[in-house]
Amino acid sequence: MTRVPGLVIAVCLLMAAPAARADDEPAAAPPPPSAAEVHALEGRIQQLEAAAHAASRPAPPAPPPVDPGPKPLDVREPTFGEFDFAWMNGNNPQPPSLLQTGPVTLSLYVDTYYGYQFHRPIDHTVFPTTTAPRHNEISLNLAHVGLDVTGLDGPIGRLYIQYGSTVETIAGQDTTTTRGFYLTNRLLQNVQQAAVGWHFHQLHGVNAELGIFPSYVGLESYLPEENWAYNHAFMSDFTPYYFFGFRGQFLLTQRMKLELWVVNGWQTFGEWHETRAGGYLWNWRPREWISLVNSLYAGREVENDPSSLRLYTDNNLQVRYYKNPDPHARVRSLAFSLVADLGHEHRGDAPSGWMGGAQLAHHIEWSEKWKTGVRIDFYNDQTQAISTKFPVGSAYALPMPGKLVVGGASVTLDYWPSPWLLTRLEYAHRQANQPYFSGHGGITGPNGVLPVDPAAQAGFTPDLVKRDDRITFNLTLRL
């Protein structure tokens, strides 16, 4: 653009002056603009010209986005993230939690029940069992609140605090807590899980953790809501639900993981001898409809026998052999779970012996809300090395040593009025080769666990029978 000469500016200023009316006195001619005013006007015009020129130019292109590079393999292809495995026994069938905020996922679990044992034990104690251990009472089986921390590109951890009768039937039976001070059931039995560790972006993910973490030896989950049956099979009741120590998880591919354990003992907080226990577990899921698990455990577990050695292998096959995608089909899916275990305990001060058993469970999903589970199982423990003993604090011992052979069957009907609420009705039958289950006279004596007069217990023998039949109604809320 051409600059405007000062003379033109002056003329414009004169023309802009108001004209004199005819009846007004002749106005004096305005003085010509000074050089300073003209210079100021020229500067202002130059600024306006520069702004107009800048506005007429196109905006410079935005810089290209910075490529962060490919995401780590464990983020792009998480192990077991390719398919939906909610159908499996021991897995949570619910959708993702509603209580997730950033890297923190909260958990709320409340499991209540009413149980009726047909022998009607007068002390209301159902023995042996780890689930629903009270007869003819409305009780709290298990409640927990917890949180998981993930997604922080490294740190991982969890803390679950638990209450209920399951706490007594499982963690409350750990006798290693009597070895010295500062390790008691009172201290740790209300901790369901507590672990801290680190996630490494190697393979499809590697986790290293220290603390209390769940064990899946025996297959069934610690939480009954995740299983196809409410009462646990003998194999699950006789094997660990938790470990205390180190766990390394190696997520080898999208469809396979390997776990290595170095722990204090067989479902114990402490240890009886100056050696660690340990083992491994691998799980391969090549397709959505199949899962294979193999694990091995080794440890010295007997209190006064440092030469003892327990070896135990747990093996599981799960197959969903039918699936109908039609939501209106009469049957949506059919699946089975087969578990086979084998172990041996060497003893230096007592007879050594084999142990092992199997269970077969079948699951029918009629609809999104209605499901049925059927299970049969048996177990043989030659020396009663791992079978359930009388509760800690009992004044009595099982009257018959030697080989224990047990078996059972159960039928479970599930109704899910909501994905977050489960109602269950279950009938279970159990039988043994020797008296092993609570009879009508109970197992605690006429005056209960803590009699006012210990002499009143004289002559009492726990009433044990060879068969056990029970009905359980369960209501579980999980968020």
Secondary structure, DSSP 8 states (H G I E B T S, - for coil): -----HHHHHHHHHHHS----TTS----------HHHHHHHHHHHHHHHHHHHHHHS---------------HHHHS-TT-SS--TTSTTS--S-S-S-EETTEEEEEEEEEEEEEETT--TT-B--S-SS--BSSEEEEEEEEEEEEE--SSSEEEEEEEEESHHHHHTGGG-GGGGSSSS--HHHHTTEEEEEEEEEE-STT-EEEEEEEEE--TTSS-SSGGGSSSSS--HHHHHS-SEEEEEEEEEEEETTEEEEEEEESSTT-SS-SSSS-EEEEEEEEEEETTEEEEEEEEEE---TT-TT-EEEEEEEEEEEEEEE---TT-S--EEEEEEEEEEEEEE-SSS--EEEEEEEEEEEEE-SSSEEEEEEEEEEEETT-SSS--S-TT-S---S--S-EEEEEEEEEEEEEEETTEEEEEEEEEEEESS--EE-TT-SS-TT-SS-SSGGGGTT----EESEEEEEEEEEEEE-
